Amino acid sequence: MFDLRSSRVWMTVALVAAASHVSAQPAEPAPAPPPTDPASEAGEDLGDIEAALAADAAAEAQAAPPTPSTAAALAAIMNPDLAFIVDVAAAWFSDDEPLQTGGHDPSKNGFNLQQLEMSVGKAVDPYFRFDANIVFAQFGVEVEEAYATTLALPASLQLRVGQFLTQFGRINPTHPHVWDFTDQPFAIGRVFGGEGNRGLGVELSWLTPLPWYVEVIGSVTDPVGEGTARSFFGPVDLPLETPLDVQSTLAVKQFFELSHDWSLQSGVSLATGPNPTGHANRTDVWGAFAYLKWRPITEASHQLVAVQTEWLLRRRQVPHDLLRDVSGYAYVLWRFSRRWGMAARYEYGSPATGDVADYLDPEWIAARQRITGNLTFWPTEFSRVRLQGSVDRPGWRDPIWAGFLSMEFSVGAHGAHAF
């Protein structure tokens, strides 16, 4: 349809025709009009019509929403989801050697940059997804994880290839920004290293068809790394001479919905691999965890109560002996309002039993216990402020008191975490 401008053109044409009709009626003789060029008149009328149509098209284009260009659409598809998360803490310790075992733990008096994590993820195609976590520390950069995950394997199977945190237990596969405490339990650092157990390798998981959630996960990874495979080859870069010279990890994890408000997750794990103390000497780490959560969904409430515990039994073959030790933790978290929560944690680590000294921790000759409490405030889901205090009682030295004020900020598209 034409707008007002088009109507004016046609009204002009009609008026001209009407005037011609009136002039054709009998009246006083009028002087004959000067001769005109018919082609010129037709060209002027056609020009007016074309101008009106062009104006209509311009108005419609301006009113219609812009269509995204092909380049912009491709950019939206190809650009990965990107997020940055920074954790910083002000710390005070009563001792110059605080015995922190986590690579991201505050470890000195004053200000500590625990980490700046860049999280990258995107579906590659219908068959694979790519994820990476790059960690920026005060004195360097490391690739914490970089792996591809299959999306279309049959029989509820999923394959992961690259560098990743193994699925041993509950704390090890997680990152600091999902911890309920500023520092990680010393059991993880003691057994696996400050960065948690990870390595280059391949992992296969299977979601079983049982009536409740049961997942079976197996992986093989490189057993080398002082901060990632401490109980295996660790910092000793020995060659892999046989297929048994890799670290193998097996985990079984279950989830139960006890009621609308209560849920339970539990699991058992085994990590086994070579250690550097002698030919064919190996280390086995057995683990078990449980996580019980109460969160009312049958009524409007922001409260949450969670209880978590995890224990690790380590057996290490050494020349003419066998070393055994137990480490673990248990804690309770109470989020009593939308923005506030508090938590308390107990940790224990036994000395290694055996006739020879522990080659990894020779000073660990008695039981170690640590008690921690904190108060957390969440201004929004993208920031967190936490006040934490602890007393550490290693049996071979004086107690160590510690206090942290930690803050966390996140920006960008970061996916939801597992239960």
C-alpha positions in Angstrom: 0.0 0.0 0.0 1.1 3.6 -0.6 1.5 6.1 2.1 0.4 9.8 2.1 3.1 10.8 -0.3 1.9 8.2 -2.9 -1.7 9.4 -2.3 -0.7 12.9 -3.1 0.7 11.8 -6.5 -2.5 10.1 -7.4 -4.6 13.0 -6.1 -2.6 15.3 -8.4 -3.2 13.1 -11.3 -7.0 13.0 -10.5 -7.2 16.7 -10.1 -5.5 17.2 -13.5 -8.0 14.8 -15.1 -10.9 16.5 -13.4 -9.6 19.9 -14.6 -9.3 18.5 -18.1 -12.9 17.2 -17.9 -14.2 20.6 -16.7 -12.4 22.5 -19.4 -14.0 20.2 -22.0 -17.5 21.5 -21.1 -19.0 24.4 -23.2 -17.8 27.7 -22.0 -16.2 30.9 -23.1 -13.7 30.4 -25.8 -10.3 30.2 -24.3 -7.0 30.8 -25.9 -5.4 27.6 -27.1 -2.6 26.3 -24.8 0.9 26.4 -26.1 2.0 23.2 -27.7 3.7 20.7 -25.2 5.8 17.6 -25.6 3.8 14.5 -24.5 7.0 12.5 -23.9 8.2 15.2 -21.5 4.9 15.2 -19.4 5.0 11.4 -19.2 8.6 11.4 -18.0 7.8 14.0 -15.2 4.8 11.9 -14.0 6.9 8.7 -13.9 9.7 10.5 -12.1 7.3 11.6 -9.4 5.9 8.1 -9.0 9.3 6.5 -8.7 10.4 9.1 -6.1 7.3 8.4 -4.0 8.0 4.6 -4.2 11.6 5.1 -3.2 10.5 7.2 -0.2 8.1 4.4 0.8 10.8 1.8 0.6 13.2 3.9 2.7 10.5 4.4 5.4 9.7 0.7 5.6 13.4 -0.2 5.9 13.9 2.2 8.7 10.9 0.9 10.6 11.8 -2.8 10.3 14.2 -4.4 12.8 17.8 -4.8 11.5 18.6 -8.2 10.2 21.9 -9.5 11.7 24.6 -10.0 9.2 26.1 -13.4 8.3 29.4 -12.4 9.9 27.7 -11.4 13.2 25.8 -14.7 13.3 28.9 -16.7 12.7 30.7 -14.8 15.4 28.0 -15.6 17.9 28.3 -19.3 17.0 32.1 -19.6 17.0 32.9 -17.4 20.0 33.3 -19.5 23.2 31.7 -18.8 26.6 34.2 -16.9 28.6 34.4 -16.1 32.3 36.9 -14.7 34.8 37.0 -15.5 38.5 39.5 -13.9 40.9 40.1 -15.0 44.5 42.2 -12.8 46.8 42.8 -13.0 50.6 44.4 -11.1 53.4 46.0 -13.7 55.8 47.6 -13.8 59.2 49.5 -16.8 60.6 51.1 -17.2 64.0 54.0 -19.1 62.5 56.3 -18.4 59.5 55.7 -22.0 58.3 51.9 -22.4 58.2 51.9 -25.9 56.7 49.3 -25.1 54.0 49.2 -27.9 51.5 47.0 -26.3 48.8 48.5 -24.5 45.8 45.7 -21.9 46.0 45.7 -21.5 49.8 46.8 -18.3 51.4 50.3 -19.1 52.6 51.9 -16.0 53.9 51.1 -13.0 56.1 49.6 -10.1 54.1 47.8 -10.1 50.8 47.6 -13.3 48.7 46.4 -13.7 45.1 45.0 -17.2 45.3 44.2 -17.3 41.6 42.7 -15.6 38.6 40.9 -18.3 36.6 39.8 -17.9 33.0 37.1 -20.4 32.1 36.6 -21.2 28.4 34.0 -23.5 27.0 32.0 -24.1 23.8 30.4 -26.9 21.8 32.8 -27.7 18.9 30.2 -29.5 16.8 27.4 -32.0 17.5 30.0 -34.5 18.7 32.4 -32.7 21.0 32.6 -29.9 23.6 35.8 -28.1 24.5 36.5 -26.7 28.0 39.6 -25.1 29.5 40.6 -23.5 32.8 43.6 -21.2 32.6 45.0 -20.0 36.0 46.9 -16.8 36.3 49.0 -16.6 39.5 51.2 -13.9 40.8 54.3 -15.4 39.3 53.1 -17.4 36.3 50.3 -19.0 34.2 49.3 -22.6 34.1 46.9 -24.7 32.1 44.9 -26.3 34.9 42.5 -28.1 32.6 42.0 -28.3 28.8 39.9 -31.2 27.4 37.3 -32.3 24.9 34.2 -34.2 25.9 32.0 -36.3 23.6 28.4 -35.5 23.2 26.9 -38.3 21.2 28.3 -41.7 22.3 25.8 -44.5 22.6 24.9 -46.6 25.6 25.1 -43.6 28.1 28.9 -43.4 27.6 31.0 -40.3 27.6 34.7 -39.8 26.8 37.0 -37.1 28.0 40.4 -36.5 26.5 43.1 -33.9 27.4 44.3 -32.6 30.8 41.7 -32.7 33.6 41.2 -33.1 37.3 40.4 -36.8 38.0 37.0 -37.7 39.4 38.6 -39.0 42.6 36.3 -38.2 45.5 34.4 -35.0 45.9 36.8 -32.1 46.5 39.5 -33.0 44.0 37.4 -32.4 40.8 36.4 -28.9 42.0 37.9 -25.4 41.7 38.5 -23.0 44.6 35.4 -20.8 43.8 33.0 -23.6 44.7 34.7 -24.5 48.0 32.9 -23.8 51.2 36.2 -22.8 52.8 39.0 -20.4 51.7 41.6 -23.2 51.7 41.4 -26.9 50.7 41.6 -29.7 53.2 45.2 -30.7 53.9 44.4 -34.3 53.0 44.2 -33.5 49.3 47.5 -31.6 49.3 49.2 -34.3 51.4 48.2 -37.2 49.1 47.9 -35.7 45.6 49.6 -32.3 45.8 48.8 -28.7 46.0 47.1 -28.5 42.6 44.9 -31.6 43.1 45.2 -34.8 41.2 45.2 -34.2 37.5 47.1 -35.1 34.4 47.1 -35.7 30.7 45.0 -38.7 29.8 41.7 -40.2 28.8 38.5 -40.8 30.9 35.5 -42.9 30.2 32.3 -42.6 32.2 29.1 -44.6 32.1 25.7 -43.7 33.5 24.2 -47.0 34.5 20.5 -47.8 33.8 19.8 -48.6 37.5 16.7 -47.1 39.1 18.8 -44.5 41.0 21.7 -42.4 39.7 24.9 -44.4 39.5 27.9 -43.3 37.5 31.0 -45.4 36.9 34.2 -43.5 35.9 37.6 -44.8 34.9 40.6 -42.8 33.7 44.3 -43.2 33.0 46.6 -40.2 33.3 50.3 -39.3 33.5 51.6 -40.1 37.0 54.2 -37.2 36.9 53.8 -33.9 38.7 54.9 -32.7 42.1 51.7 -30.7 42.6 49.4 -33.2 40.9 50.6 -36.7 41.4 52.6 -36.4 44.6 52.1 -40.0 45.8 53.0 -41.5 42.5 56.1 -40.5 40.4 55.6 -36.9 41.6 58.5 -34.6 40.6 60.6 -37.5 39.4 60.2 -37.6 35.6 60.6 -41.4 35.1 59.9 -43.0 31.7 56.7 -45.0 31.3 58.1 -48.5 30.4 54.9 -50.6 30.6 51.1 -49.9 30.4 51.1 -50.3 34.2 53.3 -47.2 34.6 50.3 -44.8 34.3 48.0 -43.7 37.1 44.7 -45.4 36.9 41.6 -44.0 38.7 38.3 -45.7 39.2 35.3 -44.0 40.9 31.7 -45.0 41.5 29.3 -42.2 42.5 25.6 -42.4 43.5 22.9 -39.9 44.1 19.7 -40.5 46.1 16.7 -38.2 46.4 15.6 -39.0 50.0 12.7 -36.7 49.9 11.7 -33.4 48.3 14.0 -31.5 50.7 16.7 -34.1 51.4 19.3 -35.5 49.0 22.4 -37.6 49.4 25.5 -38.2 47.3 28.1 -40.8 48.1 31.0 -42.5 46.3 34.1 -44.6 46.5 37.3 -44.2 44.6 40.7 -45.9 43.9 43.8 -44.3 42.4 46.8 -46.6 41.8 50.1 -46.0 40.1 53.9 -46.4 40.4 56.0 -44.5 42.9 59.7 -43.7 42.5 61.1 -45.7 45.5 62.1 -48.7 43.5 61.3 -51.1 40.6 57.6 -52.0 40.5 56.8 -50.2 43.7 53.3 -48.8 43.7 51.0 -46.5 45.6 47.3 -47.2 46.2 44.9 -44.5 47.4 41.4 -45.6 48.5 38.8 -42.9 49.1 35.1 -42.6 50.3 32.9 -39.6 50.7 29.3 -38.6 51.6 27.4 -35.4 51.0 24.0 -34.9 52.7 22.0 -31.7 51.8 18.8 -30.3 53.2 17.2 -27.5 51.1 13.5 -27.0 51.5 11.7 -26.6 48.1 8.2 -27.4 49.4 8.1 -23.9 51.0 9.7 -20.5 50.3 13.1 -20.5 52.1 16.7 -19.5 51.5 18.0 -21.9 54.1 20.4 -24.7 53.3 22.2 -27.3 55.5 25.0 -29.5 54.1 27.2 -32.1 55.7 30.2 -33.4 53.9 32.9 -35.9 54.8 35.7 -37.6 52.9 38.5 -39.9 53.9 41.6 -41.3 52.1 43.6 -44.4 52.9 47.0 -44.5 51.3 49.3 -47.5 50.9 52.8 -47.1 49.5 55.3 -49.8 48.7 58.8 -48.8 49.7 62.0 -51.0 49.8 61.4 -53.8 52.4 58.3 -52.0 53.9 54.8 -50.7 53.4 53.7 -47.3 54.5 50.1 -46.6 55.5 48.3 -43.4 56.5 44.8 -42.0 56.8 43.7 -38.4 56.1 40.3 -36.8 55.9 37.8 -34.1 56.9 34.2 -33.5 57.9 32.3 -30.2 57.9 28.9 -28.8 58.2 27.5 -25.7 56.4 24.5 -23.7 57.4 23.2 -21.0 55.0 20.8 -19.3 57.3 19.6 -16.6 54.9 19.8 -15.6 51.3 23.1 -13.8 51.7 24.7 -15.2 54.9 26.1 -18.6 55.8 28.5 -20.2 58.3 30.5 -23.4 58.3 32.8 -25.5 60.6 35.3 -28.1 59.6 37.4 -30.8 61.3 40.5 -32.4 59.7 42.7 -35.3 60.7 45.9 -36.8 59.3 47.7 -39.8 60.9 51.4 -40.4 60.6 52.6 -43.0 58.2 53.0 -46.4 59.9 56.0 -48.5 59.0 59.6 -49.2 60.0 61.1 -46.6 57.7 60.6 -42.8 57.6 58.0 -41.3 55.3 60.0 -40.2 52.2 57.4 -37.5 51.4 56.8 -36.0 54.8 59.6 -37.2 57.2 58.6 -34.6 59.8 55.0 -36.0 60.0 55.6 -38.2 62.9 52.4 -37.7 64.9 48.8 -37.0 64.3 47.7 -33.6 62.9 44.3 -32.0 63.5 42.9 -28.7 62.3 39.6 -27.0 63.3 38.3 -24.2 61.1 35.2 -21.9 61.2 34.0 -19.2 58.8 31.3 -16.7 58.1 30.4 -15.9 54.4 28.4 -13.1 52.9 27.2 -13.2 49.3 26.3 -9.6 48.0 25.1 -11.3 44.8 25.8 -14.6 43.1 28.8 -13.0 41.4 30.7 -12.0 44.5 31.6 -13.4 47.9 33.2 -12.1 51.1 34.4 -14.6 53.7 36.0 -14.3 57.2 37.7 -17.5 58.4 39.8 -18.6 61.3 41.5 -21.9 62.3 43.8 -23.6 64.7 46.2 -26.2 63.4 47.6 -28.8 65.9 50.4 -30.8 64.3 51.6 -33.3 66.8 55.3 -32.6 66.1 55.3 -28.8 66.7 53.4 -25.9 68.3 49.8 -25.0 67.2 49.4 -22.6 64.3 46.7 -20.0 64.4 45.4 -18.4 61.2 42.9 -15.8 60.1 41.7 -15.0 56.5 39.6 -12.3 55.0 38.9 -13.5 51.4 37.0 -12.0 48.5 35.9 -13.4 45.2 34.5 -11.8 42.1 33.3 -13.4 38.8 32.3 -12.0 35.5 31.2 -13.6 32.2 29.4 -16.7 31.3 30.2 -19.5 33.7 28.2 -22.7 33.7 26.5 -24.2 36.6 28.4 -26.7 38.8 27.5 -30.2 39.7 25.5 -31.1 42.7 
